[in-house]
Amino acid sequence: MTTYKRILVGVDGSNEAEAALRRGINIAKDDDSILGIGFVADIRRIAPLIDYEQTYAKKAKDYGEELVEIYKNETEKAGVKHVETFVHFGTPKTTFVKKILKNFGPDLVLVGSTGLTPSEQLILGSVTEFVAKHADCDVIVVRGKPWNTKKDV
């Protein structure tokens, strides 16, 4: 079985991204790996408002930082010893691949199946598809429920 030493998970707050993080945590614990958690604040949504509302950009960055901090805390509680976090502005596809993935240098990337609605996917393209196509390492596409969903007994 392959052992991964540097695992990167892309997060956006979606259920699929949380499922990817949950899977990344399990692999990182088993392999005693470094787990990277990356978030990209989407400038496509921010750019039209920046001239009028500088605080929107700050709120987007704050949201990303809070989100990865929550995930980092949960990851450490789950027993992962080495966690790194990344928050960047940009278009999610290219920023995740060209900045976060390139700088972290993972040997495994986990991403949720989609964070977009079907019409957004048609127009913008899938971040997941872009990551899978351009990553120089293994990529796992994860579908699933968030980790705080209670299991039926």
N, CA, C and O of each residue as an XYZ file, in Angstrom:
612
protein
N       0.837     -1.183      0.000
C       0.000      0.000      0.000
C       0.888      1.256      0.000
O       1.938      1.289      0.642
N       0.450      2.264     -0.719
C       1.209      3.507     -0.830
C       1.119      4.305      0.462
O       0.048      4.415      1.059
N       2.230      4.852      0.884
C       2.266      5.731      2.039
C       2.426      7.159      1.541
O       3.312      7.454      0.740
N       1.570      8.029      2.018
C       1.612      9.430      1.633
C       2.188     10.241      2.787
O       1.788     10.060      3.937
N       3.118     11.126      2.484
C       3.754     11.940      3.516
C       3.271     13.382      3.536
O       3.338     14.042      4.573
N       2.786     13.881      2.401
C       2.290     15.260      2.314
C       0.928     15.220      1.623
O       0.832     14.994      0.417
N      -0.104     15.443      2.405
C      -1.477     15.342      1.916
C      -2.101     16.727      1.940
O      -2.009     17.439      2.940
N      -2.734     17.106      0.841
C      -3.378     18.415      0.733
C      -4.867     18.228      0.490
O      -5.274     17.448     -0.371
N      -5.680     18.958      1.265
C      -7.125     18.915      1.097
C      -7.610     20.313      0.738
O      -7.291     21.284      1.424
N      -8.384     20.411     -0.344
C      -9.006     21.674     -0.722
C     -10.359     21.792     -0.044
O     -11.187     20.885     -0.127
N     -10.580     22.920      0.630
C     -11.845     23.108      1.342
C     -12.538     24.378      0.874
O     -11.896     25.350      0.478
N     -13.867     24.346      0.930
C     -14.662     25.516      0.570
C     -15.910     25.634      1.440
O     -16.763     26.486      1.191
N     -16.018     24.780      2.460
C     -17.179     24.805      3.338
C     -18.287     23.867      2.901
O     -19.273     23.715      3.621
N     -18.157     23.235      1.746
C     -19.203     22.327      1.259
C     -19.130     20.982      1.975
O     -18.111     20.630      2.570
N     -20.233     20.239      1.906
C     -20.265     18.900      2.502
C     -19.216     17.987      1.870
O     -18.579     17.189      2.557
N     -19.045     18.114      0.558
C     -18.072     17.268     -0.132
C     -16.647     17.579      0.320
O     -15.835     16.669      0.485
N     -16.345     18.851      0.518
C     -15.009     19.230      0.983
C     -14.769     18.731      2.404
O     -13.664     18.302      2.734
N     -15.793     18.785      3.238
C     -15.649     18.254      4.598
C     -15.429     16.751      4.574
O     -14.667     16.222      5.384
N     -16.087     16.059      3.656
C     -15.869     14.612      3.522
C     -14.434     14.341      3.057
O     -13.803     13.384      3.508
N     -13.920     15.184      2.153
C     -12.529     15.035      1.704
C     -11.569     15.251      2.871
O     -10.585     14.525      3.016
N     -11.859     16.251      3.702
C     -11.012     16.505      4.864
C     -11.051     15.320      5.824
O     -10.013     14.901      6.335
N     -12.221     14.789      6.065
C     -12.360     13.625      6.948
C     -11.517     12.462      6.424
O     -10.831     11.795      7.198
N     -11.565     12.220      5.117
C     -10.771     11.146      4.518
C      -9.283     11.470      4.634
O      -8.481     10.586      4.933
N      -8.909     12.726      4.402
C      -7.512     13.136      4.524
C      -6.980     12.944      5.937
O      -5.837     12.530      6.130
N      -7.821     13.249      6.924
C      -7.437     13.051      8.329
C      -7.115     11.584      8.584
O      -6.103     11.266      9.207
N      -7.969     10.701      8.107
C      -7.750      9.269      8.334
C      -6.455      8.785      7.690
O      -5.708      8.014      8.292
N      -6.192      9.232      6.477
C      -4.963      8.824      5.793
C      -3.745      9.419      6.505
O      -2.743      8.733      6.705
N      -3.833     10.692      6.886
C      -2.707     11.357      7.562
C      -2.383     10.675      8.891
O      -1.213     10.503      9.232
N      -3.414     10.286      9.641
C      -3.174      9.589     10.913
C      -2.488      8.252     10.661
O      -1.522      7.912     11.344
N      -2.977      7.502      9.695
C      -2.413      6.179      9.404
C      -0.965      6.258      8.943
O      -0.152      5.400      9.287
N      -0.637      7.302      8.154
C       0.704      7.417      7.570
C       1.608      8.376      8.336
O       2.760      8.568      7.945
N       1.114      8.988      9.424
C       1.847     10.017     10.173
C       2.343     11.111      9.223
O       3.521     11.467      9.214
N       1.409     11.626      8.431
C       1.711     12.579      7.371
C       1.488     14.015      7.807
O       0.860     14.283      8.832
N       2.018     14.938      7.003
C       1.688     16.352      7.126
C       0.415     16.570      6.332
O       0.325     16.161      5.174
N      -0.568     17.210      6.944
C      -1.835     17.480      6.275
C      -1.952     18.975      6.018
O      -1.932     19.771      6.957
N      -2.074     19.356      4.764
C      -2.301     20.739      4.378
C      -3.780     20.967      4.110
O      -4.447     20.120      3.516
N      -4.289     22.109      4.548
C      -5.689     22.469      4.324
C      -5.687     23.797      3.570
O      -5.202     24.802      4.090
N      -6.228     23.810      2.339
C      -6.177     24.997      1.499
C      -7.544     25.542      1.144
O      -8.455     24.789      0.799
N      -7.685     26.863      1.231
C      -8.925     27.571      0.887
C      -8.586     28.719     -0.045
O      -7.602     29.427      0.170
N      -9.402     28.909     -1.090
C      -9.229     30.041     -2.002
C     -10.492     30.890     -1.962
O     -11.583     30.422     -2.286
N     -10.323     32.168     -1.553
C     -11.426     33.128     -1.594
C     -11.608     33.530     -3.053
O     -10.698     34.092     -3.663
N     -12.757     33.247     -3.601
C     -13.031     33.404     -5.024
C     -13.157     34.874     -5.422
O     -14.143     35.527     -5.078
N     -12.158     35.398     -6.148
C     -12.184     36.814     -6.540
C     -13.232     37.100     -7.604
O     -13.576     38.261     -7.825
N     -13.745     36.079     -8.263
C     -14.809     36.318     -9.252
C     -16.027     36.897     -8.559
O     -16.773     37.677     -9.151
N     -16.230     36.521     -7.318
C     -17.371     37.042     -6.569
C     -17.034     38.361     -5.880
O     -17.921     39.169     -5.605
N     -15.752     38.574     -5.603
C     -15.321     39.768     -4.881
C     -15.035     40.935     -5.815
O     -15.379     42.076     -5.506
N     -14.404     40.660     -6.962
C     -13.888     41.710     -7.847
C     -14.898     42.805     -8.186
O     -14.528     43.978     -8.128
N     -16.144     42.499     -8.536
C     -17.066     43.586     -8.879
C     -17.366     44.520     -7.712
O     -17.787     45.657     -7.923
N     -17.157     44.057     -6.497
C     -17.524     44.851     -5.321
C     -16.350     45.583     -4.683
O     -16.557     46.449     -3.833
N     -15.128     45.253     -5.074
C     -13.964     45.782     -4.368
C     -13.924     47.309     -4.377
O     -13.607     47.915     -3.352
N     -14.233     47.937     -5.489
C     -14.214     49.396     -5.537
C     -15.223     50.013     -4.578
O     -15.005     51.106     -4.054
N     -16.318     49.315     -4.354
C     -17.392     49.854     -3.526
C     -17.338     49.365     -2.084
O     -17.758     50.069     -1.166
N     -16.831     48.183     -1.894
C     -16.936     47.555     -0.580
C     -15.649     46.814     -0.224
O     -15.557     45.599     -0.397
N     -14.665     47.548      0.268
C     -13.394     46.937      0.652
C     -13.580     45.917      1.773
O     -12.824     44.950      1.874
N     -14.575     46.134      2.601
C     -14.767     45.217      3.719
C     -15.218     43.838      3.254
O     -15.039     42.860      3.979
N     -15.799     43.739      2.060
C     -16.216     42.429      1.547
C     -15.003     41.511      1.358
O     -15.047     40.331      1.705
N     -13.935     42.062      0.809
C     -12.716     41.279      0.619
C     -12.170     40.815      1.966
O     -11.741     39.670      2.103
N     -12.186     41.698      2.954
C     -11.721     41.334      4.291
C     -12.599     40.234      4.882
O     -12.098     39.295      5.501
N     -13.914     40.355      4.686
C     -14.831     39.332      5.197
C     -14.578     37.977      4.536
O     -14.624     36.942      5.201
N     -14.313     37.983      3.241
C     -14.027     36.731      2.535
C     -12.751     36.095      3.077
O     -12.693     34.884      3.291
N     -11.735     36.919      3.296
C     -10.474     36.405      3.845
C     -10.685     35.898      5.271
O     -10.195     34.829      5.633
N     -11.416     36.670      6.079
C     -11.711     36.253      7.448
C     -12.468     34.928      7.477
O     -12.183     34.053      8.294
N     -13.448     34.794      6.560
C     -14.209     33.544      6.479
C     -13.270     32.371      6.197
O     -13.348     31.336      6.858
N     -12.387     32.535      5.218
C     -11.446     31.470      4.881
C     -10.527     31.121      6.037
O     -10.273     29.948      6.311
N     -10.031     32.152      6.716
C      -9.137     31.910      7.854
C      -9.867     31.217      8.999
O      -9.318     30.315      9.630
N     -11.100     31.634      9.268
C     -11.892     30.976     10.321
C     -12.198     29.532      9.951
O     -12.115     28.638     10.794
N     -12.550     29.308      8.692
C     -12.879     27.964      8.232
C     -11.684     27.026      8.375
O     -11.819     25.936      8.932
N     -10.524     27.433      7.882
C      -9.368     26.541      7.980
C      -8.908     26.376      9.425
O      -8.363     25.332      9.781
N      -9.119     27.390     10.260
C      -8.765     27.254     11.678
C      -9.666     26.222     12.372
O      -9.195     25.415     13.174
N     -10.950     26.259     12.058
C     -11.879     25.251     12.599
C     -11.445     23.863     12.147
O     -11.366     22.936     12.953
N     -11.163     23.726     10.845
C     -10.743     22.429     10.318
C      -9.407     21.997     10.917
O      -9.212     20.815     11.199
N      -8.493     22.933     11.113
C      -7.203     22.602     11.719
C      -7.409     22.069     13.138
O      -6.814     21.059     13.515
N      -8.252     22.746     13.925
C      -8.523     22.299     15.288
C      -9.139     20.907     15.312
O      -8.754     20.065     16.123
N     -10.097     20.668     14.422
C     -10.731     19.343     14.354
C      -9.716     18.280     13.929
O      -9.738     17.153     14.423
N      -8.837     18.650     13.019
C      -7.810     17.726     12.535
C      -6.852     17.347     13.661
O      -6.504     16.178     13.825
N      -6.431     18.346     14.434
C      -5.529     18.072     15.552
C      -6.228     17.262     16.641
O      -5.616     16.380     17.242
N      -7.501     17.551     16.901
C      -8.260     16.757     17.884
C      -8.372     15.305     17.451
O      -8.414     14.399     18.284
N      -8.420     15.090     16.136
C      -8.537     13.730     15.606
C      -7.213     12.974     15.663
O      -7.177     11.768     15.421
N      -6.119     13.681     15.985
C      -4.844     12.999     16.170
C      -3.795     13.237     15.106
O      -2.754     12.581     15.119
N      -4.040     14.172     14.168
C      -3.012     14.492     13.174
C      -2.034     15.462     13.827
O      -2.438     16.500     14.351
N      -0.751     15.122     13.793
C       0.260     15.906     14.512
C       0.769     17.115     13.733
O       1.157     18.117     14.334
N       0.772     17.031     12.407
C       1.370     18.082     11.582
C       0.320     18.632     10.616
O      -0.097     17.947      9.683
N      -0.103     19.887     10.855
C      -1.134     20.507     10.026
C      -0.651     21.878      9.564
O      -0.151     22.668     10.365
N      -0.800     22.157      8.271
C      -0.495     23.465      7.712
C      -1.750     23.989      7.022
O      -2.508     23.218      6.434
N      -1.968     25.309      7.094
C      -3.147     25.889      6.463
C      -2.750     26.976      5.476
O      -1.717     27.628      5.626
N      -3.597     27.158      4.460
C      -3.342     28.129      3.400
C      -4.641     28.836      3.038
O      -5.662     28.184      2.817
N      -4.611     30.160      2.976
C      -5.751     30.953      2.528
C      -5.224     31.941      1.495
O      -4.320     32.726      1.782
N      -5.795     31.900      0.286
C      -5.372     32.786     -0.800
C      -6.592     33.394     -1.481
O      -7.687     32.837     -1.410
N      -6.407     34.535     -2.141
C      -7.403     35.106     -3.038
C      -7.082     34.643     -4.449
O      -5.917     34.432     -4.785
N      -8.106     34.484     -5.277
C      -7.876     34.145     -6.678
C      -9.043     33.377     -7.240
O     -10.088     33.247     -6.602
N      -8.856     32.869     -8.446
C      -9.850     31.959     -9.000
C      -9.512     30.582     -8.432
O      -8.358     30.159     -8.503
N     -10.488     29.880     -7.872
C     -10.191     28.635     -7.162
C      -9.378     27.618     -7.961
O      -8.459     27.003     -7.421
N      -9.705     27.438     -9.234
C      -8.991     26.426    -10.024
C      -7.499     26.724    -10.106
O      -6.672     25.915     -9.684
N      -7.168     27.865    -10.640
C      -5.751     28.146    -10.898
C      -4.992     28.479     -9.629
O      -3.830     28.098     -9.494
N      -5.613     29.174     -8.701
C      -4.912     29.531     -7.462
C      -4.609     28.299     -6.630
O      -3.522     28.184     -6.064
N      -5.556     27.377     -6.552
C      -5.313     26.161     -5.780
C      -4.156     25.369     -6.388
O      -3.265     24.912     -5.673
N      -4.176     25.212     -7.714
C      -3.138     24.412     -8.373
C      -1.800     25.143     -8.421
O      -0.771     24.562     -8.073
N      -1.796     26.413     -8.848
C      -0.537     27.111     -9.094
C       0.109     27.705     -7.846
O       1.315     27.949     -7.838
N      -0.662     27.938     -6.807
C      -0.069     28.488     -5.580
C      -0.035     27.446     -4.473
O       1.042     27.043     -4.030
N      -1.194     27.011     -4.027
C      -1.243     26.130     -2.852
C      -0.614     24.777     -3.150
O       0.286     24.339     -2.434
N      -1.080     24.113     -4.200
C      -0.562     22.785     -4.525
C       0.930     22.849     -4.869
O       1.714     22.027     -4.394
N       1.314     23.809     -5.681
C       2.722     23.936     -6.082
C       3.627     24.212     -4.883
O       4.692     23.606     -4.763
N       3.217     25.119     -3.993
C       4.058     25.480     -2.852
C       4.096     24.393     -1.781
O       5.131     24.189     -1.147
N       2.984     23.697     -1.572
C       2.946     22.657     -0.530
C       3.661     21.382     -0.992
O       4.285     20.698     -0.181
N       3.575     21.059     -2.283
C       4.257     19.880     -2.818
C       3.719     18.565     -2.289
O       4.492     17.754     -1.777
N       2.417     18.327     -2.396
C       1.860     17.083     -1.853
C       2.149     15.869     -2.732
O       2.484     16.000     -3.910
N       2.013     14.698     -2.139
C       2.026     13.476     -2.927
C       0.609     12.902     -3.035
O       0.393     11.878     -3.684
N      -0.349     13.571     -2.395
C      -1.766     13.223     -2.509
C      -2.601     14.481     -2.301
O      -2.340     15.270     -1.394
N      -3.612     14.658     -3.156
C      -4.571     15.751     -3.008
C      -5.956     15.137     -2.889
O      -6.310     14.224     -3.634
N      -6.738     15.652     -1.939
C      -8.133     15.250     -1.806
C      -9.014     16.468     -2.024
O      -8.772     17.528     -1.446
N     -10.030     16.316     -2.853
C     -10.973     17.390     -3.126
C     -12.374     16.815     -3.122
O     -12.584     15.646     -3.443
N     -13.336     17.659     -2.751
C     -14.733     17.257     -2.822
C     -15.169     17.174     -4.269
O     -14.569     17.789     -5.150
N     -16.230     16.399     -4.506
C     -16.668     16.182     -5.885
C     -17.094     17.473     -6.561
O     -16.859     17.641     -7.758
N     -17.714     18.391     -5.826
C     -18.069     19.684     -6.401
C     -18.518     20.634     -5.318
O     -19.093     20.222     -4.311
N     -18.252     21.906     -5.531
C     -18.751     22.945     -4.644
C     -19.679     23.868     -5.392
O     -20.151     24.860     -4.837
N     -19.950     23.552     -6.661
C     -20.756     24.413     -7.511
C     -22.114     23.799     -7.808
O     -22.310     22.588     -7.701
N     -23.042     24.664     -8.183
C     -24.317     24.179     -8.705
C     -24.056     23.678    -10.122
O     -23.042     24.041    -10.717
N     -24.952     22.848    -10.682
C     -24.729     22.359    -12.044
C     -24.569     23.480    -13.081
O     -23.759     23.348    -13.998
N     -25.318     24.569    -12.954
C     -25.183     25.652    -13.937
C     -23.860     26.391    -13.768
O     -23.264     26.805    -14.762
N     -23.382     26.569    -12.524
C     -22.066     27.185    -12.312
C     -20.970     26.300    -12.891
O     -20.008     26.792    -13.482
N     -21.124     24.996    -12.716
C     -20.138     24.056    -13.242
C     -20.056     24.144    -14.762
O     -18.967     24.115    -15.337
N     -21.208     24.252    -15.404
C     -21.252     24.336    -16.859
C     -20.527     25.580    -17.357
O     -19.773     25.516    -18.329
N     -20.754     26.706    -16.696
C     -20.167     27.978    -17.124
C     -18.705     28.102    -16.703
O     -17.857     28.477    -17.512
N     -18.410     27.791    -15.452
C     -17.080     28.043    -14.891
C     -16.136     26.847    -14.984
O     -14.916     27.012    -14.956
N     -16.690     25.668    -15.092
C     -15.867     24.466    -15.070
C     -15.637     24.026    -13.636
O     -15.777     24.818    -12.704
N     -15.292     22.797    -13.467
C     -15.138     22.219    -12.144
C     -13.720     22.390    -11.616
O     -12.748     22.072    -12.302
N     -13.612     22.892    -10.399
C     -12.305     22.977     -9.738
C     -11.746     21.564     -9.579
O     -10.559     21.328     -9.806
N     -12.600     20.641     -9.194
C     -12.182     19.253     -8.991
C     -11.573     18.679    -10.268
O     -10.512     18.055    -10.234
N     -12.242     18.894    -11.374
C     -11.747     18.396    -12.664
C     -10.403     19.029    -13.001
O      -9.499     18.345    -13.482
N     -10.265     20.319    -12.755
C      -9.025     21.041    -13.053
C      -7.878     20.513    -12.195
O      -6.773     20.295    -12.691
N      -8.147     20.307    -10.905
C      -7.118     19.785     -9.997
C      -6.683     18.388    -10.445
O      -5.489     18.094    -10.508
N      -7.656     17.534    -10.754
C      -7.335     16.173    -11.175
C      -6.495     16.166    -12.452
O      -5.609     15.328    -12.616
N      -6.777     17.091    -13.341
C      -6.060     17.152    -14.622
C      -4.649     17.720    -14.479
O      -3.744     17.301    -15.200
N      -4.444     18.673    -13.555
C      -3.174     19.385    -13.484
C      -2.261     19.003    -12.323
O      -1.103     19.420    -12.304
N      -2.732     18.242    -11.376
C      -1.887     17.842    -10.243
C      -0.832     16.844    -10.699
O      -1.100     15.981    -11.535
N       0.369     16.969    -10.142
C       1.459     16.051    -10.459
C       1.536     14.902     -9.460
O       2.583     14.275     -9.298
N       0.419     14.634     -8.796
C       0.400     13.582     -7.785
C      -0.960     12.884     -7.832
O      -1.816     13.226     -8.648
N      -1.141     11.921     -6.963
C      -2.427     11.237     -6.877
C      -3.499     12.209     -6.409
O      -3.235     13.094     -5.595
N      -4.707     12.038     -6.929
C      -5.852     12.864     -6.544
C      -7.010     11.935     -6.207
O      -7.332     11.022     -6.967
N      -7.627     12.179     -5.065
C      -8.831     11.449     -4.685
C      -9.984     12.434     -4.675
O      -9.920     13.472     -4.016
N     -11.045     12.105     -5.414
C     -12.264     12.906     -5.437
C     -13.245     12.242     -4.487
O     -13.571     11.065     -4.635
N     -13.714     13.014     -3.503
C     -14.513     12.454     -2.419
C     -15.944     12.980     -2.485
O     -16.179     14.170     -2.698
N     -16.881     12.072     -2.300
C     -18.284     12.436     -2.155
C     -18.681     12.051     -0.737
O     -18.133     11.098     -0.182
N     -19.613     12.766     -0.148
C     -20.034     12.337      1.172
C     -20.674     13.412      1.993
O     -20.874     14.541      1.546
N     -20.994     13.032      3.214
C     -21.647     13.913      4.169
C     -20.603     14.576      5.055
O     -19.491     14.065      5.190
N     -20.952     15.714      5.663
C     -19.993     16.370      6.562
C     -19.701     15.511      7.788
O     -20.507     14.664      8.172
N     -18.546     15.737      8.392
C     -18.112     14.908      9.510
C     -18.974     15.080     10.765
O     -18.931     14.231     11.655
N     -19.746     16.150     10.851
C     -20.570     16.323     12.052
C     -21.952     15.705     11.896
O     -22.814     15.913     12.750
N     -22.185     14.945     10.816
C     -23.450     14.249     10.654
C     -23.455     13.046     11.582
O     -22.515     12.251     11.592
N     -24.519     12.922     12.357
C     -24.599     11.818     13.310
C     -24.963     10.528     12.577
O     -25.777     10.520     11.654
N     -24.346      9.459     13.011
C     -24.624      8.155     12.414
C     -25.840      7.549     13.094
O     -26.057      7.732     14.292
N     -26.636      6.821     12.305
C     -27.775      6.103     12.879
C     -27.272      4.942     13.699
O     -26.313      4.268     13.323
N     -27.926      4.712     14.824
C     -27.498      3.618     15.700
C     -28.346      2.413     15.479
O     -28.140      1.386     16.125
